[in-house]
């Protein structure tokens, strides 16, 4: 196993602000992807009174080989969760809220209505808050995803469009050649279609992200970015894959800081409105800054 480079190490920081965030989340019985996915930036985000809310439980119906969130049979949806998320957003004084979820292939719409309800509840209490959602594919365009439930239509995406989040994020995660290895229950072309559908049928800012270090070449990174650009994606995030445990995919390569600069240049040349590229960049890292830049 390769040694973790020093620039990927982050100290554990616990302050009154981080304790406040944890207290509010615990009081509202809420999960965060910050904890569930062992995000290296959680201390920095918590210190700025921000967190990425993880809705619809803390176990997933899919088994992506890079993700630290457990796979199991999920519990029924908590119908009070959207209201609790909205209360936490208000109590934390957020100006920009990020909501993501586990994948729920057991639900007819993949959880799209639950996402929409979170948006509606936040806007009731905090109408000026910008809302970014990071979603699964909802089995859109592919009735064979999951257990064959749903009709493979765009209906879940229409539910999201009607709720009007400020940013719709769906991560492509990796290049096409590695997709089935990393995301055996997903589909690269479906993910591209999801992003394209949102862009073509709304004025919502679209966003996607990917991990590098799974064995992809620079040329394949470029091909993926071209696919995302052609789908109308406004913002991209690219960061280093870090193996959560020995049971997950191994790291094939740790990219150097110079190589990240090359990828930044590639994003710029392709014309993305905003790109967050770096070793510790994750989907919601500096999300508010990326949104503001994309609207300029």
GUTORGU-577045 format. One line per field, with one value per residue (C-alpha): residue number from 1; z, y, x. Coordinates in Angstrom, 1 decimal. Last residue first. Example, Ala and Ser with C-alpha at 12.3 -4.5 7.8 and 13.67 -1.06 7.14 Angstrom:
2
pos = c(2/1) .
Z = c(7.1/7.8) .
Y = c(-1.1/-4.5) .
X = c(13.7/12.3) .
//
This chain:
296
pos = c(296/295/294/293/292/291/290/289/288/287/286/285/284/283/282/281/280/279/278/277/276/275/274/273/272/271/270/269/268/267/266/265/264/263/262/261/260/259/258/257/256/255/254/253/252/251/250/249/248/247/246/245/244/243/242/241/240/239/238/237/236/235/234/233/232/231/230/229/228/227/226/225/224/223/222/221/220/219/218/217/216/215/214/213/212/211/210/209/208/207/206/205/204/203/202/201/200/199/198/197/196/195/194/193/192/191/190/189/188/187/186/185/184/183/182/181/180/179/178/177/176/175/174/173/172/171/170/169/168/167/166/165/164/163/162/161/160/159/158/157/156/155/154/153/152/151/150/149/148/147/146/145/144/143/142/141/140/139/138/137/136/135/134/133/132/131/130/129/128/127/126/125/124/123/122/121/120/119/118/117/116/115/114/113/112/111/110/109/108/107/106/105/104/103/102/101/100/99/98/97/96/95/94/93/92/91/90/89/88/87/86/85/84/83/82/81/80/79/78/77/76/75/74/73/72/71/70/69/68/67/66/65/64/63/62/61/60/59/58/57/56/55/54/53/52/51/50/49/48/47/46/45/44/43/42/41/40/39/38/37/36/35/34/33/32/31/30/29/28/27/26/25/24/23/22/21/20/19/18/17/16/15/14/13/12/11/10/9/8/7/6/5/4/3/2/1) .
Z = c(-12.5/-11.5/-11.6/-9.3/-6.6/-6.9/-6.5/-3.5/-1.9/-2.5/-1.0/-0.6/-1.3/-3.7/-2.2/-2.8/-0.6/-3.3/-5.5/-8.2/-7.6/-11.0/-11.9/-15.1/-17.1/-20.4/-21.6/-21.4/-17.7/-16.8/-18.6/-16.8/-13.5/-14.5/-15.2/-11.8/-10.2/-11.8/-10.2/-6.8/-7.4/-7.9/-5.6/-7.7/-7.8/-4.4/-3.4/-3.7/-0.4/2.1/3.3/4.6/3.5/0.5/-0.3/-3.8/-4.7/-5.7/-8.7/-8.5/-11.5/-11.9/-14.9/-16.4/-19.8/-20.8/-23.4/-20.5/-18.5/-21.5/-22.2/-18.5/-18.8/-21.9/-20.2/-17.2/-19.7/-21.3/-18.0/-17.4/-14.8/-12.2/-9.2/-8.3/-9.3/-7.7/-9.7/-9.3/-10.9/-10.9/-12.5/-12.0/-12.3/-15.3/-16.1/-18.7/-20.7/-17.7/-15.6/-18.5/-19.2/-15.7/-15.6/-19.1/-17.9/-14.9/-17.2/-19.5/-16.6/-15.2/-11.5/-9.7/-10.1/-9.1/-8.8/-11.1/-13.4/-13.7/-14.4/-18.2/-18.0/-15.8/-12.1/-9.6/-12.1/-9.2/-9.4/-8.2/-8.8/-7.6/-6.7/-5.9/-7.8/-6.3/-9.7/-11.1/-8.4/-9.2/-12.9/-12.1/-10.4/-13.5/-16.0/-16.8/-15.8/-14.9/-11.2/-9.6/-11.5/-8.4/-8.5/-12.1/-14.7/-15.3/-16.7/-17.8/-14.2/-11.6/-9.0/-10.2/-6.7/-5.5/-4.3/-3.6/-3.3/-1.6/-1.3/1.9/1.4/2.2/5.6/7.4/4.6/2.1/4.2/4.3/0.5/-0.2/2.2/0.7/-2.8/-1.5/0.0/-3.4/-5.2/-2.9/-5.5/-7.0/-6.2/-3.1/-2.5/-4.8/-2.0/-2.6/0.4/0.5/-0.1/1.1/1.0/2.6/1.9/4.0/7.2/10.5/12.3/13.9/10.5/8.7/11.7/11.6/7.8/8.3/11.0/8.8/6.0/8.5/9.9/7.3/8.4/5.5/6.3/7.4/4.9/4.2/4.3/2.7/4.9/3.9/3.5/-0.3/-2.8/-3.8/-4.4/-2.7/-3.4/-1.1/1.3/5.1/7.0/6.6/4.0/4.4/4.7/5.5/4.3/7.1/7.7/10.8/9.6/12.1/11.0/7.4/8.5/10.8/8.1/5.4/5.5/4.8/6.7/4.5/7.3/9.3/6.7/5.0/7.8/9.8/11.6/14.8/15.3/18.7/17.3/14.4/16.7/19.1/16.3/14.9/18.3/19.1/15.8/16.8/20.4/18.9/17.9/15.3/14.1/11.9/8.1/6.0/2.2/1.8/3.7/1.1/2.2/1.9/-0.9/0.0) .
Y = c(35.8/33.0/30.3/32.2/32.5/28.8/27.8/30.1/28.5/25.0/25.6/21.8/20.3/17.6/17.0/18.7/17.3/16.7/19.7/20.9/23.1/24.2/27.1/28.3/25.3/26.4/23.4/25.4/26.2/22.6/21.5/24.1/22.9/19.4/20.5/22.2/19.0/17.3/19.8/19.0/15.4/12.7/9.7/6.6/3.2/3.7/0.4/-0.2/-0.8/-3.6/-2.3/0.8/4.3/4.4/8.0/9.2/12.5/15.4/16.8/19.2/20.4/23.3/24.4/21.0/21.4/17.7/18.6/19.8/16.6/14.5/16.7/16.3/12.5/12.5/14.7/12.4/9.5/11.3/11.9/8.1/6.4/4.0/4.7/7.9/10.5/11.1/12.9/15.7/17.1/20.4/21.9/25.4/25.3/27.1/24.2/21.5/21.2/21.5/19.0/16.5/16.8/16.0/12.9/11.8/11.9/9.7/7.3/7.0/6.1/3.4/2.4/-0.8/-1.8/1.7/1.5/-1.5/-0.7/2.9/2.2/2.6/5.4/7.7/8.2/9.9/11.1/13.0/14.5/18.1/20.3/23.8/26.5/24.0/24.5/22.2/21.7/20.6/18.0/16.5/16.6/14.6/11.9/11.8/11.4/7.8/4.4/3.0/2.5/-0.8/-3.1/-4.0/-1.2/-0.1/-2.0/0.7/3.0/6.5/7.7/5.2/8.0/8.9/9.7/13.3/16.2/19.1/22.7/25.2/28.9/30.4/33.5/31.8/30.5/29.0/28.2/27.8/25.1/23.2/23.3/22.2/19.3/18.3/18.2/15.8/13.6/13.7/12.5/9.6/6.9/7.6/4.1/3.8/0.6/2.0/4.4/5.8/7.6/11.2/14.7/18.2/21.3/24.5/28.0/31.0/28.9/30.4/27.1/27.3/28.0/25.1/22.9/23.8/23.1/19.7/18.9/19.8/17.6/14.8/14.6/12.0/9.7/7.3/3.6/1.9/0.8/-2.7/-2.6/-1.1/1.0/4.4/4.3/4.6/3.4/0.1/1.4/-1.1/0.2/0.2/2.6/3.0/6.3/7.3/9.2/12.4/13.2/16.9/18.5/20.7/24.3/26.4/27.6/25.4/22.5/23.0/23.0/20.0/18.1/18.6/15.0/13.5/10.3/9.2/8.9/11.8/14.5/12.8/14.1/12.5/14.2/13.3/17.0/17.1/15.2/17.6/20.6/19.2/18.2/21.7/23.3/21.0/22.1/25.7/25.2/23.7/20.2/19.9/16.6/17.4/16.9/14.7/14.8/17.2/14.7/12.0/8.8/5.9/3.4/0.0) .
X = c(-20.9/-23.3/-20.7/-18.4/-21.2/-21.9/-18.2/-17.8/-20.9/-19.6/-16.2/-15.9/-19.3/-18.2/-14.7/-11.4/-8.6/-5.9/-7.0/-9.4/-12.5/-13.7/-16.0/-17.6/-16.1/-14.6/-12.7/-9.5/-10.1/-10.8/-7.6/-5.6/-7.0/-6.0/-2.4/-2.3/-3.5/-0.5/1.9/0.4/1.3/-1.4/-1.4/-1.9/-3.5/-5.3/-6.9/-10.6/-12.3/-12.0/-8.7/-10.4/-11.4/-9.0/-8.3/-9.4/-7.8/-10.0/-11.9/-14.9/-16.7/-19.1/-21.3/-22.3/-24.0/-23.9/-21.2/-19.1/-19.6/-18.6/-15.6/-14.6/-14.9/-12.7/-10.1/-9.9/-9.5/-6.6/-5.0/-5.1/-7.4/-6.0/-8.2/-6.3/-8.8/-12.2/-14.9/-17.4/-20.5/-22.4/-25.4/-26.8/-30.6/-32.1/-34.3/-35.1/-31.9/-29.6/-31.6/-31.7/-28.0/-27.1/-29.3/-28.1/-24.5/-25.4/-27.3/-24.3/-22.0/-24.3/-24.5/-24.8/-21.1/-19.9/-16.1/-15.5/-18.4/-17.2/-13.5/-13.6/-16.1/-14.0/-14.8/-17.2/-19.9/-21.3/-24.7/-25.1/-28.1/-27.6/-30.1/-32.8/-36.0/-38.6/-40.2/-36.8/-36.5/-39.9/-39.1/-35.9/-38.0/-40.3/-37.5/-38.4/-36.8/-40.2/-39.6/-38.4/-36.1/-34.1/-31.6/-31.0/-33.0/-35.6/-32.8/-33.6/-33.9/-32.9/-33.0/-29.4/-28.2/-28.3/-26.2/-28.5/-27.4/-29.7/-29.1/-30.7/-32.8/-36.1/-35.0/-38.0/-40.3/-37.5/-35.9/-39.2/-39.6/-36.1/-36.4/-39.7/-38.0/-35.3/-38.1/-39.9/-36.8/-36.3/-35.5/-39.0/-40.4/-38.3/-36.2/-33.4/-32.6/-29.1/-27.7/-28.4/-27.1/-28.1/-25.9/-27.0/-25.7/-26.5/-26.5/-27.5/-26.9/-30.3/-31.9/-30.2/-31.0/-34.7/-34.8/-33.2/-35.7/-38.6/-37.2/-36.7/-40.2/-41.3/-38.6/-38.3/-38.6/-35.4/-32.7/-31.6/-27.9/-24.8/-22.6/-21.2/-17.4/-17.5/-14.9/-16.4/-19.9/-22.3/-25.8/-28.9/-27.2/-27.2/-27.2/-30.9/-32.9/-30.9/-27.2/-26.8/-23.6/-22.3/-21.5/-20.9/-17.5/-15.6/-17.8/-16.4/-12.8/-13.2/-15.1/-12.5/-11.0/-14.5/-15.0/-17.9/-20.5/-19.1/-19.0/-21.9/-24.0/-26.8/-29.7/-31.5/-32.4/-30.6/-27.7/-27.3/-27.5/-24.9/-22.5/-22.6/-22.1/-19.2/-17.5/-18.0/-16.7/-13.5/-12.3/-9.6/-8.2/-5.2/-5.4/-3.1/-3.3/-0.4/1.8/1.5/-0.3/2.1/1.3/0.0) .
//
